[in-house]
Amino acid sequence: RLGAWASPQSRELKNREALEKLFLAVTEKFEGKEVFRPTNWGGYVLTPHRIEFWQGRESRLHDRICYVLEENVWVRKRLAP
């Protein structure tokens, strides 16, 4: 969470040292205190039931590996390209 507070996300930084100085300042600010979630933090909760990985190969003989959640167990399956 300290990193989230320190980072001006997606903004240009002069160098790594600038980010480390921001982190040090935030670390000192929260010393001895609970580091709560920044108010600008957002996000999503994803609950996947199926995930597929695809790797291209020559002659269209691609690798397609699929993981399907079946009764709380991930089952690995190979799919035709």
PyMOL commands that place a pseudoatom at each C-alpha (Angstrom):
pseudoatom trace, name=CA, resn=ARG, resi=1, chain=A, elem=C, hetatm=0, pos=[0.000, 0.000, 0.000]
pseudoatom trace, name=CA, resn=LEU, resi=2, chain=A, elem=C, hetatm=0, pos=[2.896, 2.349, 0.611]
pseudoatom trace, name=CA, resn=GLY, resi=3, chain=A, elem=C, hetatm=0, pos=[3.882, 1.955, -3.022]
pseudoatom trace, name=CA, resn=ALA, resi=4, chain=A, elem=C, hetatm=0, pos=[0.372, 2.911, -4.092]
pseudoatom trace, name=CA, resn=TRP, resi=5, chain=A, elem=C, hetatm=0, pos=[0.523, 6.067, -1.998]
pseudoatom trace, name=CA, resn=ALA, resi=6, chain=A, elem=C, hetatm=0, pos=[3.986, 6.967, -3.293]
pseudoatom trace, name=CA, resn=SER, resi=7, chain=A, elem=C, hetatm=0, pos=[3.419, 6.406, -6.998]
pseudoatom trace, name=CA, resn=PRO, resi=8, chain=A, elem=C, hetatm=0, pos=[1.973, 9.147, -9.198]
pseudoatom trace, name=CA, resn=GLN, resi=9, chain=A, elem=C, hetatm=0, pos=[0.769, 6.346, -11.439]
pseudoatom trace, name=CA, resn=SER, resi=10, chain=A, elem=C, hetatm=0, pos=[1.373, 6.692, -15.187]
pseudoatom trace, name=CA, resn=ARG, resi=11, chain=A, elem=C, hetatm=0, pos=[2.953, 10.120, -14.804]
pseudoatom trace, name=CA, resn=GLU, resi=12, chain=A, elem=C, hetatm=0, pos=[6.457, 10.710, -16.100]
pseudoatom trace, name=CA, resn=LEU, resi=13, chain=A, elem=C, hetatm=0, pos=[9.246, 10.578, -13.522]
pseudoatom trace, name=CA, resn=LYS, resi=14, chain=A, elem=C, hetatm=0, pos=[12.629, 12.245, -13.890]
pseudoatom trace, name=CA, resn=ASN, resi=15, chain=A, elem=C, hetatm=0, pos=[14.417, 9.120, -12.651]
pseudoatom trace, name=CA, resn=ARG, resi=16, chain=A, elem=C, hetatm=0, pos=[14.240, 6.177, -10.242]
pseudoatom trace, name=CA, resn=GLU, resi=17, chain=A, elem=C, hetatm=0, pos=[15.568, 8.328, -7.417]
pseudoatom trace, name=CA, resn=ALA, resi=18, chain=A, elem=C, hetatm=0, pos=[12.495, 10.587, -7.643]
pseudoatom trace, name=CA, resn=LEU, resi=19, chain=A, elem=C, hetatm=0, pos=[10.228, 7.594, -7.061]
pseudoatom trace, name=CA, resn=GLU, resi=20, chain=A, elem=C, hetatm=0, pos=[12.351, 6.380, -4.167]
pseudoatom trace, name=CA, resn=LYS, resi=21, chain=A, elem=C, hetatm=0, pos=[12.153, 9.843, -2.540]
pseudoatom trace, name=CA, resn=LEU, resi=22, chain=A, elem=C, hetatm=0, pos=[8.357, 9.779, -2.842]
pseudoatom trace, name=CA, resn=PHE, resi=23, chain=A, elem=C, hetatm=0, pos=[8.323, 6.317, -1.258]
pseudoatom trace, name=CA, resn=LEU, resi=24, chain=A, elem=C, hetatm=0, pos=[10.550, 7.467, 1.621]
pseudoatom trace, name=CA, resn=ALA, resi=25, chain=A, elem=C, hetatm=0, pos=[8.279, 10.463, 2.288]
pseudoatom trace, name=CA, resn=VAL, resi=26, chain=A, elem=C, hetatm=0, pos=[5.179, 8.257, 2.383]
pseudoatom trace, name=CA, resn=THR, resi=27, chain=A, elem=C, hetatm=0, pos=[6.940, 5.716, 4.597]
pseudoatom trace, name=CA, resn=GLU, resi=28, chain=A, elem=C, hetatm=0, pos=[7.766, 8.471, 7.081]
pseudoatom trace, name=CA, resn=LYS, resi=29, chain=A, elem=C, hetatm=0, pos=[4.221, 9.888, 6.900]
pseudoatom trace, name=CA, resn=PHE, resi=30, chain=A, elem=C, hetatm=0, pos=[2.685, 6.533, 7.842]
pseudoatom trace, name=CA, resn=GLU, resi=31, chain=A, elem=C, hetatm=0, pos=[5.310, 5.489, 10.382]
pseudoatom trace, name=CA, resn=GLY, resi=32, chain=A, elem=C, hetatm=0, pos=[3.533, 3.858, 13.310]
pseudoatom trace, name=CA, resn=LYS, resi=33, chain=A, elem=C, hetatm=0, pos=[0.134, 4.253, 11.628]
pseudoatom trace, name=CA, resn=GLU, resi=34, chain=A, elem=C, hetatm=0, pos=[-2.110, 1.936, 9.698]
pseudoatom trace, name=CA, resn=VAL, resi=35, chain=A, elem=C, hetatm=0, pos=[-1.588, 2.227, 5.947]
pseudoatom trace, name=CA, resn=PHE, resi=36, chain=A, elem=C, hetatm=0, pos=[-5.121, 2.348, 4.621]
pseudoatom trace, name=CA, resn=ARG, resi=37, chain=A, elem=C, hetatm=0, pos=[-6.151, 1.963, 1.014]
pseudoatom trace, name=CA, resn=PRO, resi=38, chain=A, elem=C, hetatm=0, pos=[-5.774, 5.176, -0.993]
pseudoatom trace, name=CA, resn=THR, resi=39, chain=A, elem=C, hetatm=0, pos=[-9.139, 6.756, -1.816]
pseudoatom trace, name=CA, resn=ASN, resi=40, chain=A, elem=C, hetatm=0, pos=[-8.241, 6.878, -5.512]
pseudoatom trace, name=CA, resn=TRP, resi=41, chain=A, elem=C, hetatm=0, pos=[-7.590, 3.154, -5.623]
pseudoatom trace, name=CA, resn=GLY, resi=42, chain=A, elem=C, hetatm=0, pos=[-10.119, 1.355, -7.715]
pseudoatom trace, name=CA, resn=GLY, resi=43, chain=A, elem=C, hetatm=0, pos=[-10.314, -1.985, -9.324]
pseudoatom trace, name=CA, resn=TYR, resi=44, chain=A, elem=C, hetatm=0, pos=[-12.378, -4.976, -10.188]
pseudoatom trace, name=CA, resn=VAL, resi=45, chain=A, elem=C, hetatm=0, pos=[-12.850, -8.410, -8.719]
pseudoatom trace, name=CA, resn=LEU, resi=46, chain=A, elem=C, hetatm=0, pos=[-12.670, -11.074, -11.399]
pseudoatom trace, name=CA, resn=THR, resi=47, chain=A, elem=C, hetatm=0, pos=[-13.956, -14.562, -10.755]
pseudoatom trace, name=CA, resn=PRO, resi=48, chain=A, elem=C, hetatm=0, pos=[-12.772, -16.623, -13.704]
pseudoatom trace, name=CA, resn=HIS, resi=49, chain=A, elem=C, hetatm=0, pos=[-14.367, -19.920, -14.640]
pseudoatom trace, name=CA, resn=ARG, resi=50, chain=A, elem=C, hetatm=0, pos=[-12.316, -20.457, -17.772]
pseudoatom trace, name=CA, resn=ILE, resi=51, chain=A, elem=C, hetatm=0, pos=[-8.861, -19.239, -18.835]
pseudoatom trace, name=CA, resn=GLU, resi=52, chain=A, elem=C, hetatm=0, pos=[-7.241, -19.921, -22.184]
pseudoatom trace, name=CA, resn=PHE, resi=53, chain=A, elem=C, hetatm=0, pos=[-3.576, -19.584, -23.130]
pseudoatom trace, name=CA, resn=TRP, resi=54, chain=A, elem=C, hetatm=0, pos=[-2.619, -19.408, -26.782]
pseudoatom trace, name=CA, resn=GLN, resi=55, chain=A, elem=C, hetatm=0, pos=[0.840, -19.653, -28.344]
pseudoatom trace, name=CA, resn=GLY, resi=56, chain=A, elem=C, hetatm=0, pos=[1.283, -19.247, -32.085]
pseudoatom trace, name=CA, resn=ARG, resi=57, chain=A, elem=C, hetatm=0, pos=[3.299, -21.808, -34.020]
pseudoatom trace, name=CA, resn=GLU, resi=58, chain=A, elem=C, hetatm=0, pos=[4.188, -22.381, -37.633]
pseudoatom trace, name=CA, resn=SER, resi=59, chain=A, elem=C, hetatm=0, pos=[1.669, -23.977, -39.991]
pseudoatom trace, name=CA, resn=ARG, resi=60, chain=A, elem=C, hetatm=0, pos=[-1.213, -22.821, -37.777]
pseudoatom trace, name=CA, resn=LEU, resi=61, chain=A, elem=C, hetatm=0, pos=[-0.523, -25.701, -35.385]
pseudoatom trace, name=CA, resn=HIS, resi=62, chain=A, elem=C, hetatm=0, pos=[-0.904, -23.342, -32.459]
pseudoatom trace, name=CA, resn=ASP, resi=63, chain=A, elem=C, hetatm=0, pos=[-0.921, -24.467, -28.847]
pseudoatom trace, name=CA, resn=ARG, resi=64, chain=A, elem=C, hetatm=0, pos=[-4.195, -23.685, -27.080]
pseudoatom trace, name=CA, resn=ILE, resi=65, chain=A, elem=C, hetatm=0, pos=[-4.423, -24.708, -23.464]
pseudoatom trace, name=CA, resn=CYS, resi=66, chain=A, elem=C, hetatm=0, pos=[-7.637, -24.095, -21.578]
pseudoatom trace, name=CA, resn=TYR, resi=67, chain=A, elem=C, hetatm=0, pos=[-8.240, -24.290, -17.838]
pseudoatom trace, name=CA, resn=VAL, resi=68, chain=A, elem=C, hetatm=0, pos=[-11.857, -24.785, -16.790]
pseudoatom trace, name=CA, resn=LEU, resi=69, chain=A, elem=C, hetatm=0, pos=[-13.080, -24.576, -13.201]
pseudoatom trace, name=CA, resn=GLU, resi=70, chain=A, elem=C, hetatm=0, pos=[-15.096, -27.730, -12.552]
pseudoatom trace, name=CA, resn=GLU, resi=71, chain=A, elem=C, hetatm=0, pos=[-16.373, -28.308, -9.010]
pseudoatom trace, name=CA, resn=ASN, resi=72, chain=A, elem=C, hetatm=0, pos=[-13.681, -26.006, -7.539]
pseudoatom trace, name=CA, resn=VAL, resi=73, chain=A, elem=C, hetatm=0, pos=[-10.878, -27.819, -9.400]
pseudoatom trace, name=CA, resn=TRP, resi=74, chain=A, elem=C, hetatm=0, pos=[-9.022, -26.363, -12.386]
pseudoatom trace, name=CA, resn=VAL, resi=75, chain=A, elem=C, hetatm=0, pos=[-9.070, -28.913, -15.219]
pseudoatom trace, name=CA, resn=ARG, resi=76, chain=A, elem=C, hetatm=0, pos=[-6.491, -28.504, -18.004]
pseudoatom trace, name=CA, resn=LYS, resi=77, chain=A, elem=C, hetatm=0, pos=[-7.623, -29.192, -21.570]
pseudoatom trace, name=CA, resn=ARG, resi=78, chain=A, elem=C, hetatm=0, pos=[-5.875, -28.906, -24.920]
pseudoatom trace, name=CA, resn=LEU, resi=79, chain=A, elem=C, hetatm=0, pos=[-7.930, -27.328, -27.696]
pseudoatom trace, name=CA, resn=ALA, resi=80, chain=A, elem=C, hetatm=0, pos=[-7.507, -27.685, -31.435]
pseudoatom trace, name=CA, resn=PRO, resi=81, chain=A, elem=C, hetatm=0, pos=[-6.114, -24.529, -33.065]
for i in range(1, 81): cmd.bond("trace and resi %d" % i, "trace and resi %d" % (i + 1))
show_as sticks, trace
zoom trace
